[in-house]
Amino acid sequence: MKTMGQVLLWVGFLSGSLATVFYAPAEGVGYMKALTAEEALEDHGFELPDMQGVVIPEEGWHLIPWVWYGVSVAVCVVGIVVLRKASNPEQKLEQASGPSLVELGGRLTQLDCNLENLTQSIDELAPSQIAARIDEQLADDFREFAEGRNLITTEFGLDVFADVMTQFASGERSVNRAWSAAADGYVDEAEVCLRRGRDLLQEAHRLLNEAANS
């Protein structure tokens, strides 16, 4: 069904293009042939070229073939309707199989908890262990939240989505910088980045809860 809609859209588009290619030039030539030299100079400001040797089809339409264009537009509209009907079940299936708002909030709660535990025990860990903890305890929650982010738009609109994801993305980048600092052996810098990342993720969580409760 989706393929049929795409085919109809292409047929409508190509039909409209052919209407322009095959009819408009012919009618333009016919219009030029019907002009007198005086009309061309007075109305259009140019000298009329010799058009009498140009052959044009006898079945020429109006300068703009509205009937052909109308049929082409109708075909495109049918194609759009078919595509929308085909996409609706896919969207519903994607939403049904994706995370819920509760699960998205749970991911942020889990990230907050794991970051708190990591920062509290960071003095006891070697740099390589800090990087390993980030991979083991944080990466999955970051990925799962990012994959379900479109639900925020569906439920609350683009403004809330932008506010939440700005904080979330900044928090994720800060945690990634912490990983890089730990991998290079800079534990103090890693700790600063982890604390900053936690603050940003907490703000993302607050914004999400505020939208859900409003």
C-alpha positions in Angstrom: 0.0 0.0 0.0 2.8 2.4 0.8 4.5 1.6 -2.5 1.2 2.3 -4.4 1.0 5.7 -2.7 4.6 6.5 -3.8 3.8 5.4 -7.3 0.7 7.6 -7.5 2.7 10.6 -6.2 5.4 10.1 -8.9 2.7 9.6 -11.6 1.0 12.9 -10.6 4.3 14.8 -10.5 5.5 13.5 -13.9 2.1 14.1 -15.5 2.1 17.7 -14.4 5.7 18.1 -15.7 4.7 16.6 -19.1 1.8 19.0 -19.3 4.2 21.9 -19.1 6.8 20.3 -21.5 4.4 19.3 -24.3 1.7 21.9 -24.2 2.9 25.2 -22.8 5.7 25.7 -25.4 3.3 24.9 -28.3 0.8 27.4 -27.0 3.5 29.9 -26.5 4.5 29.6 -30.2 0.9 29.9 -31.2 0.5 33.0 -29.2 3.6 34.5 -30.8 2.3 33.6 -34.3 -1.0 35.4 -33.6 0.8 38.6 -32.6 1.2 41.4 -35.0 4.4 43.3 -35.3 2.7 46.4 -33.9 1.2 44.6 -30.9 4.6 43.0 -30.1 6.3 46.4 -30.1 3.6 48.3 -28.4 2.6 45.8 -25.7 5.8 43.9 -25.1 8.6 46.2 -26.3 10.3 43.9 -28.7 10.4 43.3 -32.4 8.5 40.3 -33.5 10.7 37.5 -34.9 9.6 35.4 -37.9 7.5 32.6 -36.4 5.6 31.5 -39.5 8.0 28.7 -40.3 7.5 27.1 -36.9 5.1 24.1 -36.8 2.9 23.6 -33.8 0.4 20.8 -33.0 -3.2 21.4 -34.1 -4.6 20.0 -30.8 -3.0 22.7 -28.6 -4.9 23.6 -25.4 -5.0 26.8 -23.4 -1.6 28.3 -22.6 -1.9 26.7 -19.1 -3.5 23.2 -19.4 -5.6 23.4 -16.2 -7.4 20.1 -16.9 -4.2 18.1 -17.2 -2.8 19.9 -14.1 -6.0 19.2 -12.2 -5.8 15.5 -13.0 -2.2 15.4 -11.9 -2.9 17.1 -8.6 -5.8 14.7 -8.0 -3.5 11.8 -8.5 -1.0 13.3 -6.1 -3.7 13.8 -3.5 -4.8 10.2 -3.8 -1.1 9.2 -3.4 -0.8 11.3 -0.2 -4.0 9.7 1.3 -2.7 6.2 0.5 0.7 7.0 2.1 -1.0 8.4 5.2 -3.2 5.4 5.6 -0.2 3.1 5.1 2.0 5.1 7.7 -0.6 5.3 10.5 -0.4 1.6 11.4 3.4 1.8 11.4 3.4 4.8 13.7 1.0 3.1 16.1 3.1 0.0 16.1 6.3 2.0 16.8 4.6 3.9 19.6 3.2 0.7 21.1 6.6 -1.1 21.0 8.5 2.0 22.3 9.0 3.1 25.9 6.3 4.8 27.9 6.7 8.2 29.6 7.1 6.3 32.9 9.9 4.3 31.4 11.6 7.4 30.1 11.4 8.9 33.5 12.8 5.7 35.0 15.8 5.9 32.7 16.6 9.4 34.0 16.1 8.2 37.6 18.5 5.3 37.0 21.0 7.6 35.4 20.8 9.9 38.4 21.2 7.0 40.9 24.2 5.5 39.0 25.9 8.8 38.7 25.5 9.5 42.4 27.0 6.1 43.3 29.9 6.7 40.8 30.8 10.1 42.1 30.7 9.0 45.7 33.1 6.1 45.1 35.3 7.8 42.5 38.2 8.2 44.9 38.4 4.5 45.3 38.5 3.7 41.6 41.3 3.6 39.1 40.8 5.8 36.0 40.2 2.6 33.9 37.5 1.5 36.3 35.7 4.8 36.1 35.6 4.5 32.3 34.4 0.9 32.6 31.6 1.9 35.1 30.4 4.6 32.7 30.1 2.0 29.9 28.5 -0.7 32.1 26.1 1.4 34.2 25.2 4.4 32.1 25.4 3.7 28.3 22.2 1.6 28.1 20.1 4.1 29.9 21.4 6.9 27.7 20.6 4.9 24.5 17.2 3.8 25.6 16.1 7.3 26.6 17.4 8.7 23.3 15.6 6.1 21.3 12.3 6.9 23.0 12.7 10.7 22.7 10.0 11.1 20.0 7.3 10.2 22.6 8.0 13.5 24.3 7.1 15.4 21.1 3.9 13.3 20.7 2.8 13.9 24.3 3.9 17.5 25.0 4.9 19.2 21.7 8.2 20.5 20.3 8.8 23.2 22.9 9.0 20.6 25.8 10.9 18.2 23.6 13.6 20.9 22.9 13.9 21.9 26.5 14.2 18.3 27.8 16.5 17.1 25.1 18.8 20.2 25.3 19.5 19.3 29.0 19.7 15.6 28.3 22.1 16.0 25.4 24.3 18.3 27.4 24.4 15.9 30.3 25.3 13.0 28.0 28.1 15.1 26.5 29.4 15.9 29.9 29.5 12.2 30.9 31.3 11.4 27.6 33.9 14.0 28.5 34.2 12.3 31.9 34.9 9.0 30.1 37.6 10.6 28.0 39.2 12.3 31.0 39.2 9.0 33.0 40.7 7.2 30.0 43.5 9.8 29.9 44.0 9.4 33.7 42.5 12.7 34.8 40.3 11.7 37.7 39.6 15.2 39.0 38.4 16.3 35.6 36.3 13.2 35.2 34.6 13.9 38.6 33.8 17.5 37.7 32.2 16.3 34.4 30.2 13.6 36.0 28.8 16.0 38.6 27.9 18.5 35.9 26.3 15.8 33.8 24.2 14.7 36.8 23.0 18.2 37.3 21.9 18.6 33.7 20.1 15.2 33.7 18.3 16.1 36.8 17.1 19.3 35.1 15.9 17.2 32.1 14.0 15.0 34.5 12.5 18.0 36.3 11.3 19.5 33.0 9.8 16.1 31.9 7.9 15.7 35.2 6.7 19.3 35.1 5.2 18.7 31.6 3.6 15.5 32.7 2.0 17.1 35.7 0.8 20.3 34.0 
